[in-house]
Amino acid sequence: MSHTTSNPKIHEGRNLKRFREMLQIKQDYLAFELGEDWNQQKVSLLEQKEKIDSDILEQVAAILKIPVEAIRNFDEERAVNIIANTFQEFHDQSAGVNFQPNYNINPVEEIMKFHDQKMELYERMLREKDEMMGRLERLIGNN
């Protein structure tokens, strides 16, 4: 049986691993967040799967705070081809013109920036909760 798909197959497990590593999240943490049925080995096996069950994929995306489509649709080979073709087009259009395309916009950096902002908010909320707990404990202690 030969497949005649124009795109190489997207490997969801590999994409999950790639995003998890970019966000510097360990397999242990992901397993902990997924619940007591999970452990590091099970996450490792999940990352070897070409297709991930969509409800698990949604849980994982929520834990990583990235859109589920990022894991489902990221095709490294296609991304590289798009970048190469874009570069070629810029080069062709700029014949005789000194045109420098802006390669500073990095989608991975944008995701990371968004993730960092969410983490800062989460940390601030934790600090506020701790302060509130401290005030409550002092109030209770005074009675």
C-alpha positions as protocol buffer text, in pm:
chain_id: "A"
residue {
  index: 1
  type: MET
  ca { x: 0 y: 0 z: 0 }
}
residue {
  index: 2
  type: SER
  ca { x: 152 y: 329 z: -105 }
}
residue {
  index: 3
  type: HIS
  ca { x: 31 y: 664 z: 16 }
}
residue {
  index: 4
  type: THR
  ca { x: 2 y: 946 z: -235 }
}
residue {
  index: 5
  type: THR
  ca { x: -22 y: 1240 z: 1 }
}
residue {
  index: 6
  type: SER
  ca { x: 138 y: 1564 z: -106 }
}
residue {
  index: 7
  type: ASN
  ca { x: 256 y: 1647 z: 249 }
}
residue {
  index: 8
  type: PRO
  ca { x: 481 y: 1426 z: 452 }
}
residue {
  index: 9
  type: LYS
  ca { x: 284 y: 1285 z: 745 }
}
residue {
  index: 10
  type: ILE
  ca { x: 258 y: 1507 z: 1047 }
}
residue {
  index: 11
  type: HIS
  ca { x: 389 y: 1331 z: 1357 }
}
residue {
  index: 12
  type: GLU
  ca { x: 182 y: 1469 z: 1647 }
}
residue {
  index: 13
  type: GLY
  ca { x: 395 y: 1302 z: 1914 }
}
residue {
  index: 14
  type: ARG
  ca { x: 714 y: 1456 z: 1777 }
}
residue {
  index: 15
  type: ASN
  ca { x: 542 y: 1795 z: 1756 }
}
residue {
  index: 16
  type: LEU
  ca { x: 426 y: 1760 z: 2116 }
}
residue {
  index: 17
  type: LYS
  ca { x: 783 y: 1681 z: 2225 }
}
residue {
  index: 18
  type: ARG
  ca { x: 920 y: 1976 z: 2025 }
}
residue {
  index: 19
  type: PHE
  ca { x: 678 y: 2226 z: 2185 }
}
residue {
  index: 20
  type: ARG
  ca { x: 722 y: 2075 z: 2534 }
}
residue {
  index: 21
  type: GLU
  ca { x: 1100 y: 2111 z: 2507 }
}
residue {
  index: 22
  type: MET
  ca { x: 1077 y: 2466 z: 2370 }
}
residue {
  index: 23
  type: LEU
  ca { x: 865 y: 2558 z: 2672 }
}
residue {
  index: 24
  type: GLN
  ca { x: 1119 y: 2382 z: 2899 }
}
residue {
  index: 25
  type: ILE
  ca { x: 853 y: 2154 z: 3049 }
}
residue {
  index: 26
  type: LYS
  ca { x: 961 y: 1810 z: 3168 }
}
residue {
  index: 27
  type: GLN
  ca { x: 779 y: 1485 z: 3087 }
}
residue {
  index: 28
  type: ASP
  ca { x: 731 y: 1434 z: 3465 }
}
residue {
  index: 29
  type: TYR
  ca { x: 548 y: 1766 z: 3496 }
}
residue {
  index: 30
  type: LEU
  ca { x: 324 y: 1685 z: 3199 }
}
residue {
  index: 31
  type: ALA
  ca { x: 246 y: 1342 z: 3351 }
}
residue {
  index: 32
  type: PHE
  ca { x: 163 y: 1503 z: 3686 }
}
residue {
  index: 33
  type: GLU
  ca { x: -71 y: 1754 z: 3520 }
}
residue {
  index: 34
  type: LEU
  ca { x: -243 y: 1481 z: 3315 }
}
residue {
  index: 35
  type: GLY
  ca { x: -342 y: 1295 z: 3633 }
}
residue {
  index: 36
  type: GLU
  ca { x: -266 y: 987 z: 3839 }
}
residue {
  index: 37
  type: ASP
  ca { x: -298 y: 741 z: 3547 }
}
residue {
  index: 38
  type: TRP
  ca { x: 8 y: 907 z: 3393 }
}
residue {
  index: 39
  type: ASN
  ca { x: 382 y: 881 z: 3448 }
}
residue {
  index: 40
  type: GLN
  ca { x: 699 y: 991 z: 3267 }
}
residue {
  index: 41
  type: GLN
  ca { x: 722 y: 664 z: 3067 }
}
residue {
  index: 42
  type: LYS
  ca { x: 363 y: 702 z: 2945 }
}
residue {
  index: 43
  type: VAL
  ca { x: 436 y: 1059 z: 2826 }
}
residue {
  index: 44
  type: SER
  ca { x: 747 y: 929 z: 2651 }
}
residue {
  index: 45
  type: LEU
  ca { x: 535 y: 668 z: 2468 }
}
residue {
  index: 46
  type: LEU
  ca { x: 278 y: 935 z: 2381 }
}
residue {
  index: 47
  type: GLU
  ca { x: 552 y: 1142 z: 2216 }
}
residue {
  index: 48
  type: GLN
  ca { x: 637 y: 844 z: 1993 }
}
residue {
  index: 49
  type: LYS
  ca { x: 283 y: 821 z: 1857 }
}
residue {
  index: 50
  type: GLU
  ca { x: 217 y: 959 z: 1510 }
}
residue {
  index: 51
  type: LYS
  ca { x: -149 y: 1030 z: 1593 }
}
residue {
  index: 52
  type: ILE
  ca { x: -261 y: 1126 z: 1944 }
}
residue {
  index: 53
  type: ASP
  ca { x: -614 y: 1071 z: 2071 }
}
residue {
  index: 54
  type: SER
  ca { x: -785 y: 1409 z: 2035 }
}
residue {
  index: 55
  type: ASP
  ca { x: -908 y: 1439 z: 2396 }
}
residue {
  index: 56
  type: ILE
  ca { x: -554 y: 1370 z: 2525 }
}
residue {
  index: 57
  type: LEU
  ca { x: -415 y: 1613 z: 2266 }
}
residue {
  index: 58
  type: GLU
  ca { x: -653 y: 1882 z: 2393 }
}
residue {
  index: 59
  type: GLN
  ca { x: -551 y: 1820 z: 2756 }
}
residue {
  index: 60
  type: VAL
  ca { x: -182 y: 1837 z: 2666 }
}
residue {
  index: 61
  type: ALA
  ca { x: -228 y: 2158 z: 2465 }
}
residue {
  index: 62
  type: ALA
  ca { x: -414 y: 2315 z: 2758 }
}
residue {
  index: 63
  type: ILE
  ca { x: -130 y: 2218 z: 2998 }
}
residue {
  index: 64
  type: LEU
  ca { x: 133 y: 2362 z: 2760 }
}
residue {
  index: 65
  type: LYS
  ca { x: -93 y: 2667 z: 2705 }
}
residue {
  index: 66
  type: ILE
  ca { x: -66 y: 2642 z: 2326 }
}
residue {
  index: 67
  type: PRO
  ca { x: -339 y: 2597 z: 2062 }
}
residue {
  index: 68
  type: VAL
  ca { x: -415 y: 2231 z: 1988 }
}
residue {
  index: 69
  type: GLU
  ca { x: -370 y: 2317 z: 1617 }
}
residue {
  index: 70
  type: ALA
  ca { x: -4 y: 2393 z: 1683 }
}
residue {
  index: 71
  type: ILE
  ca { x: 56 y: 2026 z: 1770 }
}
residue {
  index: 72
  type: ARG
  ca { x: -190 y: 1893 z: 1512 }
}
residue {
  index: 73
  type: ASN
  ca { x: -70 y: 2097 z: 1213 }
}
residue {
  index: 74
  type: PHE
  ca { x: 297 y: 2177 z: 1262 }
}
residue {
  index: 75
  type: ASP
  ca { x: 483 y: 2029 z: 967 }
}
residue {
  index: 76
  type: GLU
  ca { x: 855 y: 2099 z: 995 }
}
residue {
  index: 77
  type: GLU
  ca { x: 938 y: 2009 z: 635 }
}
residue {
  index: 78
  type: ARG
  ca { x: 661 y: 2232 z: 501 }
}
residue {
  index: 79
  type: ALA
  ca { x: 767 y: 2517 z: 731 }
}
residue {
  index: 80
  type: VAL
  ca { x: 1125 y: 2491 z: 602 }
}
residue {
  index: 81
  type: ASN
  ca { x: 1001 y: 2488 z: 240 }
}
residue {
  index: 82
  type: ILE
  ca { x: 780 y: 2793 z: 295 }
}
residue {
  index: 83
  type: ILE
  ca { x: 1074 y: 2984 z: 446 }
}
residue {
  index: 84
  type: ALA
  ca { x: 1305 y: 2877 z: 160 }
}
residue {
  index: 85
  type: ASN
  ca { x: 1047 y: 2975 z: -106 }
}
residue {
  index: 86
  type: THR
  ca { x: 978 y: 3308 z: 64 }
}
residue {
  index: 87
  type: PHE
  ca { x: 1350 y: 3380 z: 73 }
}
residue {
  index: 88
  type: GLN
  ca { x: 1376 y: 3291 z: -299 }
}
residue {
  index: 89
  type: GLU
  ca { x: 1081 y: 3523 z: -384 }
}
residue {
  index: 90
  type: PHE
  ca { x: 1236 y: 3811 z: -188 }
}
residue {
  index: 91
  type: HIS
  ca { x: 1564 y: 3748 z: -364 }
}
residue {
  index: 92
  type: ASP
  ca { x: 1396 y: 3746 z: -710 }
}
residue {
  index: 93
  type: GLN
  ca { x: 1192 y: 4061 z: -640 }
}
residue {
  index: 94
  type: SER
  ca { x: 1491 y: 4247 z: -506 }
}
residue {
  index: 95
  type: ALA
  ca { x: 1708 y: 4206 z: -816 }
}
residue {
  index: 96
  type: GLY
  ca { x: 1871 y: 4547 z: -848 }
}
residue {
  index: 97
  type: VAL
  ca { x: 1711 y: 4663 z: -522 }
}
residue {
  index: 98
  type: ASN
  ca { x: 1885 y: 4630 z: -188 }
}
residue {
  index: 99
  type: PHE
  ca { x: 1588 y: 4483 z: -3 }
}
residue {
  index: 100
  type: GLN
  ca { x: 1630 y: 4315 z: 336 }
}
residue {
  index: 101
  type: PRO
  ca { x: 1333 y: 4102 z: 441 }
}
residue {
  index: 102
  type: ASN
  ca { x: 1245 y: 4107 z: 812 }
}
residue {
  index: 103
  type: TYR
  ca { x: 1340 y: 3767 z: 953 }
}
residue {
  index: 104
  type: ASN
  ca { x: 1309 y: 3892 z: 1309 }
}
residue {
  index: 105
  type: ILE
  ca { x: 947 y: 3781 z: 1343 }
}
residue {
  index: 106
  type: ASN
  ca { x: 976 y: 3432 z: 1485 }
}
residue {
  index: 107
  type: PRO
  ca { x: 648 y: 3246 z: 1555 }
}
residue {
  index: 108
  type: VAL
  ca { x: 820 y: 3036 z: 1823 }
}
residue {
  index: 109
  type: GLU
  ca { x: 936 y: 3353 z: 2000 }
}
residue {
  index: 110
  type: GLU
  ca { x: 582 y: 3492 z: 1978 }
}
residue {
  index: 111
  type: ILE
  ca { x: 443 y: 3174 z: 2142 }
}
residue {
  index: 112
  type: MET
  ca { x: 716 y: 3194 z: 2408 }
}
residue {
  index: 113
  type: LYS
  ca { x: 640 y: 3563 z: 2476 }
}
residue {
  index: 114
  type: PHE
  ca { x: 270 y: 3484 z: 2518 }
}
residue {
  index: 115
  type: HIS
  ca { x: 355 y: 3186 z: 2744 }
}
residue {
  index: 116
  type: ASP
  ca { x: 586 y: 3404 z: 2959 }
}
residue {
  index: 117
  type: GLN
  ca { x: 312 y: 3667 z: 3002 }
}
residue {
  index: 118
  type: LYS
  ca { x: 67 y: 3398 z: 3117 }
}
residue {
  index: 119
  type: MET
  ca { x: 327 y: 3259 z: 3361 }
}
residue {
  index: 120
  type: GLU
  ca { x: 390 y: 3607 z: 3505 }
}
residue {
  index: 121
  type: LEU
  ca { x: 15 y: 3655 z: 3558 }
}
residue {
  index: 122
  type: TYR
  ca { x: -11 y: 3310 z: 3719 }
}
residue {
  index: 123
  type: GLU
  ca { x: 283 y: 3384 z: 3952 }
}
residue {
  index: 124
  type: ARG
  ca { x: 131 y: 3722 z: 4049 }
}
residue {
  index: 125
  type: MET
  ca { x: -202 y: 3551 z: 4127 }
}
residue {
  index: 126
  type: LEU
  ca { x: -18 y: 3295 z: 4344 }
}
residue {
  index: 127
  type: ARG
  ca { x: 160 y: 3575 z: 4534 }
}
residue {
  index: 128
  type: GLU
  ca { x: -172 y: 3756 z: 4589 }
}
residue {
  index: 129
  type: LYS
  ca { x: -333 y: 3431 z: 4711 }
}
residue {
  index: 130
  type: ASP
  ca { x: -43 y: 3376 z: 4955 }
}
residue {
  index: 131
  type: GLU
  ca { x: -78 y: 3733 z: 5086 }
}
residue {
  index: 132
  type: MET
  ca { x: -454 y: 3687 z: 5129 }
}
residue {
  index: 133
  type: MET
  ca { x: -398 y: 3356 z: 5314 }
}
residue {
  index: 134
  type: GLY
  ca { x: -149 y: 3531 z: 5541 }
}
residue {
  index: 135
  type: ARG
  ca { x: -403 y: 3806 z: 5620 }
}
residue {
  index: 136
  type: LEU
  ca { x: -676 y: 3547 z: 5689 }
}
residue {
  index: 137
  type: GLU
  ca { x: -444 y: 3348 z: 5918 }
}
residue {
  index: 138
  type: ARG
  ca { x: -360 y: 3667 z: 6111 }
}
residue {
  index: 139
  type: LEU
  ca { x: -731 y: 3749 z: 6143 }
}
residue {
  index: 140
  type: ILE
  ca { x: -815 y: 3400 z: 6267 }
}
residue {
  index: 141
  type: GLY
  ca { x: -516 y: 3404 z: 6503 }
}
residue {
  index: 142
  type: ASN
  ca { x: -638 y: 3731 z: 6662 }
}
residue {
  index: 143
  type: ASN
  ca { x: -971 y: 3580 z: 6772 }
}
